[in-house]
Amino acid sequence: MKKRPLLLLILFAAVCLTSCLREGIDTIALPFGKIPDGVIPAEIREQFEQYIPIYEGITPPNITGEYLVSPDVLVFTSDGNFDPGYQFADMYIQFYDQTPSGICKYRHRQSLSTADAPEVYVVGRDNNFTAYFIEDEIRFDDNGDTLAYCKISKIVSGTWTEHGIENYRNGFIMLEKYDPTDLLMDVNVFRVVEDGNGFSENYNWVKSYSKDDANLPTCIDKKPALK
C-alpha cells in the first residue's frame, strides 16, 4: 500500500507531459537533450533529416549573438516551387538571452519580413548545436503594412565559433498562415536553406534599425488574427 502514492505521482506526471505535448502549436516539450518528436511531423522527419543535421546532447554552446546568413541558399523544398541553389535575400538573425539550461530567444530580418520567437531550445554538445522553436513571422509592404503572417516550426543547426556559425542550416515547416494574396508557401510545406559560403559571420545588425522601423522584429503586435 505504501507504493500507491508513488504510482499516483508517476501517473500524474505522465498526464501532465501528455497535456503539454497536445496543448497546441505554441507549446514545445522541454528538451531532454534531443529534439522532441512533435517538433517535426513523423511523416516527414526521415526526409527532413536528410537535409539538415540534428545534434543532440545536454551541453550545447552558448549561441548568443547576431549573425549574417549570406547568401541564403535553398537546399530543398518539398513543394518543388524553387530549384536547389535558388538564392533568397540575405537573412539577419539573432539569438539572445540564453540561460544555462539552453533556453534563449530569437529574431530575424529578411528583406521586408520579420520574425521572433520568445522560447528557443538549444541542444547539442561541444560546439555543435541544434536550436528548435516556433516563430511568428510577418511580411510587410514598403509602407510597413502587414501583407501576410504565419507560424513556422524551425530548426537551426550548425557549429558555433567565436567568429560566427559554421555549416549553418535552417529547416522550417509552415504550420498555419494568414495570407490573403498567397505570398507564402503552403501549410505543411517544408524547406531547408543554408549559408552558401558555409559560414554565417558575426554581424551587429540590430542597432542599425530603430524600434519604429517596420523591418525590425519588434512589431509582432501588428500581426492580424489567423484565419
C-alpha positions as CSV (number, residue, x, y, z in Angstrom):
1,M,0.0,0.0,0.0
2,K,2.9,2.4,0.6
3,K,3.8,2.2,-3.1
4,R,0.4,3.7,-4.1
5,P,1.4,7.4,-3.7
6,L,4.5,6.9,-5.8
7,L,2.4,5.3,-8.6
8,L,-0.1,8.1,-8.5
9,L,2.7,10.6,-8.7
10,I,4.1,8.9,-11.8
11,L,0.7,8.7,-13.5
12,F,0.1,12.4,-12.7
13,A,3.5,13.3,-14.3
14,A,2.7,11.3,-17.4
15,V,-0.7,13.0,-17.8
16,C,0.9,16.4,-17.4
17,L,3.6,15.7,-20.0
18,T,0.9,14.4,-22.5
19,S,-1.1,17.5,-21.9
20,C,1.9,19.7,-22.7
21,L,2.6,17.9,-25.9
22,R,-1.0,18.3,-27.0
23,E,-1.7,21.8,-25.7
24,G,-1.2,23.5,-29.1
25,I,1.3,24.5,-31.6
26,D,2.7,27.3,-29.4
27,T,3.8,24.6,-26.9
28,I,7.1,22.7,-27.2
29,A,8.1,20.0,-24.7
30,L,11.2,20.6,-22.7
31,P,14.4,19.4,-24.4
32,F,15.9,16.4,-22.7
33,G,19.0,16.7,-24.9
34,K,17.2,15.9,-28.1
35,I,14.5,17.2,-30.5
36,P,11.0,16.1,-29.3
37,D,9.1,14.1,-31.8
38,G,6.3,16.7,-32.1
39,V,8.6,19.4,-33.5
40,I,9.0,17.6,-36.8
41,P,5.9,15.7,-38.0
42,A,6.6,12.0,-38.0
43,E,5.7,11.6,-41.7
44,I,8.4,13.9,-42.9
45,R,11.1,13.6,-40.2
46,E,13.2,11.0,-42.1
47,Q,13.2,13.1,-45.2
48,F,13.8,16.3,-43.2
49,E,16.9,14.8,-41.6
50,Q,18.4,14.0,-45.0
51,Y,19.0,17.7,-45.5
52,I,19.8,19.1,-42.0
53,P,21.9,17.6,-39.2
54,I,20.1,17.1,-35.9
55,Y,22.6,17.4,-33.0
56,E,21.7,16.0,-29.5
57,G,23.1,16.5,-26.1
58,I,22.7,18.4,-22.9
59,T,25.8,20.6,-23.1
60,P,25.2,22.9,-26.1
61,P,27.3,26.0,-26.7
62,N,26.0,29.5,-25.8
63,I,25.0,30.7,-29.3
64,T,24.1,34.2,-28.2
65,G,25.0,36.7,-31.0
66,E,24.0,38.4,-34.2
67,Y,24.8,36.7,-37.5
68,L,24.6,37.3,-41.2
69,V,23.4,34.5,-43.4
70,S,24.7,35.4,-46.9
71,P,24.0,34.1,-49.4
72,D,20.8,32.4,-48.1
73,V,20.6,29.4,-50.5
74,L,17.9,26.8,-50.9
75,V,18.9,23.2,-50.3
76,F,15.4,21.6,-50.6
77,T,11.8,22.4,-50.7
78,S,9.0,19.8,-50.5
79,D,6.7,21.7,-52.9
80,G,9.2,21.9,-55.8
81,N,8.5,25.6,-56.4
82,F,12.2,26.5,-56.4
83,D,15.2,24.6,-57.6
84,P,18.1,23.8,-55.2
85,G,20.6,26.6,-55.3
86,Y,17.9,29.3,-55.5
87,Q,19.2,32.4,-53.6
88,F,16.9,34.3,-51.2
89,A,17.6,37.7,-49.7
90,D,20.2,37.8,-47.0
91,M,19.0,36.9,-43.6
92,Y,20.0,38.7,-40.4
93,I,19.5,36.6,-37.3
94,Q,19.9,37.0,-33.5
95,F,19.9,34.6,-30.6
96,Y,19.9,36.3,-27.3
97,D,19.3,35.9,-23.5
98,Q,20.5,32.3,-23.4
99,T,20.2,30.7,-20.0
100,P,22.5,28.0,-18.5
101,S,19.7,25.5,-19.3
102,G,19.9,26.2,-23.0
103,I,16.8,28.3,-23.5
104,C,17.0,31.6,-25.4
105,K,15.1,34.0,-27.7
106,Y,15.4,34.6,-31.4
107,R,14.6,37.2,-34.1
108,H,15.4,37.8,-37.7
109,R,15.0,40.2,-40.5
110,Q,15.0,39.3,-44.2
111,S,14.1,41.9,-46.8
112,L,10.5,43.0,-45.8
113,S,9.8,40.2,-43.4
114,T,10.5,39.9,-39.7
115,A,10.1,37.2,-37.1
116,D,10.6,36.4,-33.5
117,A,10.4,33.5,-31.1
118,P,10.3,34.0,-27.3
119,E,11.3,30.5,-26.5
120,V,14.1,28.7,-28.2
121,Y,15.5,25.4,-27.0
122,V,19.2,24.7,-27.7
123,V,20.6,21.1,-27.5
124,G,23.9,19.6,-28.6
125,R,27.4,19.1,-27.2
126,D,30.8,20.8,-27.6
127,N,30.3,23.5,-30.3
128,N,27.7,21.6,-32.3
129,F,24.1,22.7,-31.7
130,T,20.5,22.4,-32.8
131,A,18.0,25.1,-31.9
132,Y,14.3,24.5,-32.3
133,F,11.4,26.8,-31.8
134,I,8.1,28.1,-33.2
135,E,8.3,31.6,-34.7
136,D,5.8,34.3,-35.6
137,E,6.7,35.9,-39.0
138,I,5.2,38.9,-40.7
139,R,5.6,40.1,-44.3
140,F,5.3,43.8,-44.8
141,D,4.9,46.1,-47.8
142,D,7.1,49.1,-48.4
143,N,4.8,51.2,-46.2
144,G,5.0,48.9,-43.3
145,D,1.5,47.5,-43.6
146,T,1.1,43.7,-43.0
147,L,0.7,41.6,-46.1
148,A,0.9,38.1,-44.5
149,Y,1.5,36.5,-41.2
150,C,2.4,32.9,-40.3
151,K,3.6,30.4,-37.7
152,I,6.6,28.3,-38.5
153,S,8.3,25.4,-36.8
154,K,12.0,26.0,-37.3
155,I,15.2,24.1,-36.6
156,V,18.7,25.8,-36.9
157,S,21.8,23.6,-36.8
158,G,25.5,24.4,-37.0
159,T,28.8,24.7,-35.2
160,W,29.3,27.7,-33.1
161,T,32.6,29.6,-33.2
162,E,33.7,32.9,-31.7
163,H,33.5,34.4,-35.2
164,G,30.2,33.0,-36.3
165,I,28.4,29.8,-37.2
166,E,29.9,27.2,-39.4
167,N,27.7,25.0,-41.6
168,Y,24.6,26.9,-40.8
169,R,21.4,25.2,-41.9
170,N,17.9,26.3,-41.3
171,G,14.9,23.9,-41.8
172,F,11.3,25.2,-41.4
173,I,7.8,23.9,-41.7
174,M,4.7,26.1,-42.3
175,L,2.2,25.5,-39.6
176,E,-0.5,28.0,-40.3
177,K,-0.9,31.4,-42.0
178,Y,-2.9,34.4,-42.8
179,D,-2.0,35.0,-46.5
180,P,-4.8,36.6,-48.5
181,T,-2.6,37.3,-51.5
182,D,-0.9,33.9,-51.5
183,L,2.7,35.2,-50.9
184,L,3.8,32.4,-48.6
185,M,4.4,28.7,-49.1
186,D,1.5,26.4,-48.3
187,V,0.8,24.9,-44.9
188,N,2.8,21.6,-44.2
189,V,5.4,22.5,-46.9
190,F,9.0,22.4,-45.5
191,R,12.2,23.9,-46.8
192,V,15.9,23.7,-45.8
193,V,18.3,26.6,-46.6
194,E,22.0,27.1,-45.8
195,D,24.6,29.8,-45.9
196,G,26.0,29.3,-49.3
197,N,29.6,30.0,-48.3
198,G,29.4,27.7,-45.3
199,F,29.9,30.4,-42.7
200,S,27.5,32.9,-41.1
201,E,29.7,35.5,-39.6
202,N,29.1,37.7,-36.6
203,Y,27.3,40.9,-37.8
204,N,25.9,43.6,-35.5
205,W,22.7,44.4,-37.3
206,V,20.0,45.0,-34.6
207,K,21.2,48.5,-33.5
208,S,21.1,49.7,-37.1
209,Y,17.3,49.7,-37.1
210,S,15.1,51.9,-34.9
211,K,12.3,50.3,-32.9
212,D,9.8,52.2,-35.1
213,D,11.1,50.6,-38.3
214,A,8.6,48.0,-39.6
215,N,11.6,45.8,-40.6
216,L,12.7,45.3,-37.1
217,P,11.3,42.2,-35.3
218,T,9.7,44.3,-32.5
219,C,6.4,44.8,-34.5
220,I,4.8,41.4,-33.8
221,D,1.8,43.3,-32.3
222,K,1.0,44.3,-35.9
223,K,0.0,40.7,-36.8
224,P,-3.6,40.1,-37.8
225,A,-5.7,37.2,-36.4
226,L,-5.0,33.9,-38.2
227,K,-7.9,32.7,-40.3
